Amino acid sequence: MIAAIKPAGANTRGLLAYLYSRGTHDEHFDPHIVAGFAMLGMPDPGRDENATLTELGHYLDEPVSLRNSEFGKPVTDHVWHCPVRAAPEDRYLSDAEWGEIAQRIVQAAGIAPAGDDLGCRWIAVRHADDHIHILATTVREDGRRPKLHDSGLRVGDACREIEKDYGLRRLKKGDRTAARRPTQAEMHKAERLGWEEPSPEWLQDRIRAAIPHVTNAEEFIAYLEAGGIEIQVRRGPSGDLLGYAVGRPGDVNEAGEQIYHPGSKISPDLSLPKIKARLESSRPEEHPTASRSHPSTPWHQATDALDILHTDLADDTHAQAHITALGELIEATAQKAPANLRAELQAASKVFARAQRSQIRAEDRAAHALRSAARDIVHTATGPDGSAFAALIAALVWAAVVAGRWHEAKNHAHQADAARQAVQHLQTAADRALAPTLAELAARPPREEVRRVLVSDVRAAVPDHAERILSDPAWPALVTVLADAEARGHQPHQLLKEAAAQRELDTARQPARVLITRIQHTGRNPAPNRRAEAARRRSTIASSTLVQQSRGPQPSPVAATTAEQRHQQRR
């Protein structure tokens, strides 16, 4: 059950006209009052042909008119409106049951507290099977205004209790971090203009898409402007950016003026201060996970950076920062994905946005590696090769699983649910991304004796999962991956143990696929040759010694280390 409190209005008669009308699509039928502050003597135009909307409006507005006549400053924001809707699968509720529900909601909101005979005047109008509208005028009978602060939270809690008591679909408790729902007017406008989504949702998608591309707030504003978004900024006397609002081209009011939406009203995490904190946490230096000995692509670097998320969840502020940055990385990956994967990744990015924020404050600097990885991806000029992209998508799947588990442990029900939905989209993309790689690997199986040896390696390295791995349809491809890695000097047994340690296999649908992407990533470079490395160090030491002799007897760190080694050898 959803109770959506609308912004305060000023026209009681106008709202009544809508509630008793046939609706914009003839969806209203039999409008009538099911509950109110004083049912006896209350005019109901839906049941009394002699009652009028004007009469009912005056009846509800009496305390407001009395207060305005006694005080100099009139009350103009006195219309409280709260539609209450049951879920589509809920059972039919009678008028009496809807009346009881309305009573509990106005009590929770503070409109008409229990046992208070001087509360506000209100009615609940039913004009459809699945919902009612509660209308109240927010001046009490004693002339005071009701205490409505945090009424949305209290009403939400009341709805959760109502669901339990009436056997209705149980929804999750809100935490004030959700994006604002589009109003009915915004949804009807989008439908009328042929837009796929209302302006707030359309703008939210574009704001989130811009974040991986920029490094500061000024770049952020410029990027949105370059993308055709209407921008309104607020600056201080020094010229510093203090706030922003965005508008969708063509979204104008009745006077033809552009409609703007502040970022913080679109979604709580899109306020300027929060965006600035995220952007300032990124560091433009070399990516911390990049290998100096083997140059890495942005796709490999992003996969490496995701490992940090699994190891830095003990601190809640760090965990929240990593999950926020994970959403940016999913968005960046979607923007650069091949066409056949882009829709699933965009859907994953859209639903994961709800998982990016919670009531826990994020220590954004902890996530600079993930955020830098996202920026590297959107700025790369070349696309990924198949195996690198498959490895990244597989890593994103596991990262989203980990994020969902963390939210679940913190009782963040909405965020955990969003993460689970994102996992479904990411898993679909991962399966598609890996399919060409699996076909290529299966086309060149190693010799039978090699396969038998690798079976023994699997049984020794991951004994608890060996049977599932060996019966996985992707096992032949994993054999080829292990054989390739061994040819590059790696130990298959060690690679299997490391891959299983980085991503537990208990919940993996197809463990062989998980191991393929991990081992292809970690074993992509030749293993270090110990003899060649020793020769390289000797050459470096000799060259350093010659340089020092030419400069004089100034000891170098390498010479000092070598001397210490010789001293240890003598001992």
N, C-alpha and C positions, 0 to 999 in steps of 0.2 A: 504494500500500500504506500502510495506516494502522496504527500501533502506538500504542495509547492506554494509558499507564501509569495505573493506578488508585491511589487513596489507599491507604496502607498498612493492612493488616488484621491481625487477631490470631488468626483461626481457620482453620488449614490444613485440618483435616478438613471444615469447613463449605464451603470453596471447592471442595474435591475433590468433595463431594456434588453441587454444582451442575454441575461439569464433566462428571461421569459420569451425570447425570440425563437425562431425555428433554427437559428444557427446559420453560419455562412454556407454550409453544404446540406441544409435540411436535416442535420443530425440530432437536433433537439426534439423531444416529444414529451408531452404531458408534463410541463414544468410545474412544480408545486413545492411548498415548504414542508420539510420533514422534521424540522426542529427549529427552535428559536428561544430567545431570552424570555419570552412570555407568550405562549401559544394562545392563551385565552384572549380574545378580542383583537388579535393581530390580523390585519387585512391580508388575504392571500389571493392575488389575481388569478392564480391557477385553479382555485377551488370556489371562489366567490365571483360570480359574473358582475357584481356591483362594485367590487374592489378595483382600484386602479393602481398602476405603478407609481404615480405621483403621490397618492395617499400613503402607500407603503414607504416610499422614500422619505416623506415628511415624518412618518412615524419613527423611522430609524434615526433620523437626523435631529430629533427634538433636543437631546442633551447638547449636541453641537451648536444648534441655534441659540440655546439658552446661554451657553458659555460665551459665544461670540457677542451676544447682546450686553454681557456684563463686563467683558474685557476689551481693551482697546485693540489688541492684535488678534485678528480672527484666525481660527484654525482652518487650514485649507488642505491638509494632508490626512484627512480623517477616515478615508475608506480603506478598510483592511479586507483583502481578498485572498482566499486560500482554496483552490480546487483540491479535492481529495479523490484519488483514483485507485481502484482496485486493479490487481494484475489480471491479464486476459484469462488466465486459467483458474481464477478464483471462482468460488460458487456465487450464486445469486444472493444478494443481500436485500432484505425487505426494507420498507420505509422505516419501520421501528428500529431495525439494526443500524441503518444509516444515521438515524436521529441520535442513537446512543454514541455512535462513533464521533459525530459532530460535537456532542456535548463534551466528550473526553478531549477533543482537540482544542476547543476554545478554553477549557480549563488549563490545559498544559501551556497554551500560548500566553496566558495571562489576560485574555479578553474577558473571561467570566470565571474567575477563580471559584473553586468549590466553596459553598457556604457564604459567598459574598453576594448579597442582594443588590449591591450598588455597582455591579460590573457594567460592562459596555452592552449596548444593544446589538443583537446579531440574529441572523437567520441562516439556515442551510437549505438551499434549493436543489432539488433533484430534477434533472431533465434528461437523464439517460440511465440505463441499467447499471453502468459500471462506475459512476462517479457522482459526486455532489460538489456544489460550490458554497463555501461559507463566506458570507458578507457581514462585516461588522463595522460600526462607526466608533472610532477610538476616542471617545470622550465618555467617561463614566457618568453615572447618574448623580454623583456628588460633584461633578464638574472637573475632576482631575483626569489626567491622561494615564492610561494603563502602563505598566512596566513591561515593555515588549523586548527588552534587550535579550539576545540569545534565544528568542522565541522559536527560531527555526530548529535549534538543537533540541529544545524541549518537545516540540511537536514531533520531531523525528523519533525521539525516544518513545513518545506515546504511540506512534504508529507501529513500532516494533512490538510493543505490548499488545496492541489491538490485533496484530497479525497472529500472535500466539493465542490470544483469548478466543478469536473467531475462527481459528483453523484456516487462515489465509496463507498465501505464499510468504515465506519469511525472507525479508530483504536484509541487507547488511547495514550496520550502523554507520552513519556518516561521521566524518572527522573534519569537515570544513576545508578540505583541500581539493574538492572537486571543481572542475571548470563549471562556469555558469551554463545552465541549460538555456537553449534558445527559447524565446517566448513564442506563444502561438502566433502572434503578429509577424514575428521574424520568419517562422516556418511557412506561414501562408504567403508571405511576400516572396520567399524563395520559390515556392511552387508556382506563383503567378508569373514570375519572371523567368521561369525555366532553369533556375539554378539547382544544382544537385544537392547543395547543402546551404544552410543559413549563413549569413555573413560572419557571426562570431566563430563558427567552426571553420569556415573557409580561411579567415584571417589567422586563426590559431595554427592551422597547418603550415601556413607560409612563414609565420614567425619562427616556429620550430625548425623549419627547413633552412632558415637563414643563419641560425646560431652556429653551426659548424664552420661556416664560411668566414667568420669575422673574429677579430681579436679584441675589440673594444666597442664601447657604446656608440661612438660616432660612426664607426664602420657599419655597425648594425643598422643604424638609421639610414645611412647612405645605401646599404644593400637593399633594404625594403623599398626605398624610393626608386632605385634602379629597376626593381621588379614590378613597378607599376602600382604599388600600394600608396594610397593617400596617407600622408603623415602630418600629424600636428604635434609639435614639440613644445615643451615648457622649459625655459632657461632662467637661470638666476642672473643677478646683476653682473656677475663676472663672465657670463656667457656659458657657464657650466650647464650641462644637460641635467635637468631635474625630473623630467617625466615625458611620456609620449603617449599618443593615441593613434590608432590606425583606422583607416576606412577602406571599404571595398569600392572600387570604381563602379559607379552607377547606382550605389546604394544611397539614395537621397530621401529627405523627408518631403512632406507635402508642399513645402515652400521651395523645393528644389535645392536645398542645402545638403552638403555632404554629411553623412552620419559617421561619427567617430566613436571608437570603442577604446577606452584605456586598456593597456596591456594587462593590468592587474585585475580588471573586470572580466577579461576573456578567460584568464586562468590565473590562480594565485601565484604560480611560479614564473609568470611572464611579466611581472612588474619590473620597472627599470632597475631598482637596486638589486634584485635577485639575478637578473640577466647580467648586470655588471660584475657581480661577485663570481659568476660562473666564467665569464670571459677573462677576467683578470687572473683566474687560477691557472690558465694555460701558459706554458713557457715555450718560447719560440726556438729554444736551443735544440741540439740534436736529440732525437727521440731516445729516452732512457733505455729502451729495450733493444735498440739497434745494435747489431753485432759489428764490431770494428774489423774483425778478420774476414767476415763474409757479409757484403752489403745486402741489406734486406729491402724488400719492397714495402710500401705502406700496408699491403694486405697481410704480409707476414708480421710486421710490427704490431698491427692491430691485434692479431691473434696472440702474440706474446703479451701485449698489454692486458688482455682479458684475464690472464692468469693472476694478476694482482687482485682482481675482485674476489677471488676465492680465498686469498690469504690475508685480507685486510677487513674482515667483517666483525672482528671482536669489538672494535670501537664503533658505536652506532653512528656517530657523526661522519666517520670515514665511510661506513657502509652506505649511508644515504647518499653521500657524494658520488661514490662509484656507481650506484644504481642510476642516479641522475645522468651521469656522463655516459652510461651504457645506452640510455635512450638516444643520446646524441650520436653515438656510434652506429646504432641501428639505422637512424635517419640518414647518416652519411653513406652507409653501405647501400641503402635503398636507392639513393640518388645516383650511384655509380654502378648499379647492378645491371647485368644483361637484361634485355627486354623480357625474356621469358620468366624472369624471377622478380622483376620489379614490383608487380602488383602485390604479391604476397609479402614482400619486405616492407612496402609502404603500409600495408594493413597492419603488420606487426608494429611498425613505428607508431602508428596512430593509436592503437590500443595500449601500447606500453607507456604512452604519455601519462596515463593515470597512475602507473606504478613509479613514475619518476619523482613523486613528491609525497611527503607525509608530514606529520607534525614534528618530526625530528629535524633539527637544524643540520644542514649539511656543511661539513668542513671541506669546501670546494677545492682547496689546494691539494687535498689528498688524492684527487682524481685527475691530476694534470696529465698523466700518461695516457689514460683513455681519451681524454678530451683532445690531446695533441694527435692521437691516432686518428680520431674522427676528422680533424682538420687536414691531416696529411692525405686522407682518402679523397676528400672533396676537391683537393687541389692537385691531385695527380693527373697527369695528362694521358696516361695509358691505363687500359683496363687490366683486370687480373687474369692470370692464366687459370685454367679450370680447377686444378688441384688446390691452388692457393685460396681461391674464392670458396671452394667447398670446405676447406679447413676453417676459414673464418666464419662461415655460416654455422658450421657445427659447433664452434666455440661460442657463438652467440646463443645458440640453443641452450647450451649448458649454463651460460651466464644468466640467461633469463630464468632458468629453473632455480638456480641458486638465489636470485633476487626474489623470486616468489616464495621460496622457503624462508628467507629472512623476514619478509613482510608477514608471512603467516605466523612465525614465531613471535612477532611483535603485535599480533592481533590487528594487523592492517588488512581488514577483509577485502576492501575494494581494490587495494593495490595488489594483493595476492591474486585476486581473480583476474585483474588486468594482465599480470605477468603470465598466468596460465593461458590466457587467450593468445598472448604474443607468442608463447612457445609453440602453439598449434600452427600459427602462420610460419614461424621460423622453421619448424620441422618440415613442413611441406616444401619450403624453399630449399632446405638442406638436401632433401631427397632428390629434388630435381637437379640441384647443382652437382651432386655426386654421381648421377647416372652416367654421364659420358666417361668419367674417370673409371667407374666400375667396368664399363664395357671395354675400355682400352686395356685395363689390367687383366681382365678375364681372357682377353685374346692372346696373351703371351704367358701362359703358365710355365713355371719352372719345371725341372725334371722331377720325377716321382721320388727319387731318393732325397732331393732337397725338401720336398713337401713333408716327407716322413720325419726328417730332422726337425723341421719347424713345428710339427705337431708336438714333438717332445718339448720344444722350447715353450710352447703355449701352456702345456700341462705343468711345467716347472715354474713358470713366471706368474701365471694367474690360475692356480688350481681350482679356486672356487667358481670360476666362470668358464673353465676350459670347455666343458661340454656344450654350453650355449654358443660359444665362439665357433667351435668346430662344426656345429650344425647350422650355423647362420648361412643363408644363401650367399652372403658376401665373403665367406671364408676363402674361396679360391683367389679372389682379388687381394685379400690380406696376405696370402702366401706370396704373391708377386711383390707386394709392397715390402715385406720383410726380406725377401731375396734381394731386391734392389738396394735396400738399406745396408744389407750385409756386404754387398759388392762395393759399397762406398766406405767400408771399414767399420761399420757399426756392429754392435752385438745385438742380435734380435731379442735375446732374453732380457737384456737391460732396457731396450726400447719398450718392450711390452710392459715391464714393471713400471717404468716411468709414466707411460701413457695411462695405465690403469690407476696410478696414484693421482694423476691430475684430474681424472673424471671417473667417479665411481661408476661401476657397471651394473649395479643392482637394478637400477631403474631404466637402464638403456633398453630400448625396444630391440635394437639389432647391435649387439656389442662389437661385432666384427667391423661394422661401418664406423663406429666411434673410434676404434683403434686405427683404422685406415687413415682417417683424416688427421689424427694426432701424430701418428708415426710419419706420415708424409710430410707433416710440418716440421717436426723435431729432427727428422733424419734426412732433410733435404740437402744438407751440405755434407761433403766428405768428412769422415771422422778425422781428428788430428792424428798425424803420423808422428809417433814419439821420436823416432830417429831423426826425421827431418826437423822437428821442433828443437831437438837438442843441438843439431848442427846450426840452426838459425841463431840460437842463443850464443853458441861459441863464436859465430861470425860477428854478432853484435858486440860481444865483449871485446873481441880483438880489435874491432874498429874503434870502439870507445877508448881502448888503451892507447892506440896510436894517436888519437886526437888529444888525449890528456898529455902524452909525452911531448907533443908539439907545443902545448900551451904551458907546460910546466908541471910541477908536482902537486896539482890540485886534485884531490881524490874525488871520484865520481861516485854516485850511489851504486852503479853497477860494479865498479872496482871494489867498493867497500863490501858489497854483498859477496863478491867473489873471494875476497880476502877472508871474510868470515867463514865461507864454506871451506876454504883451504885449512883454516884454523880448526874447524870442527873435524876435518878429515884426519889431521895430525893427531888429534886427541883420540 
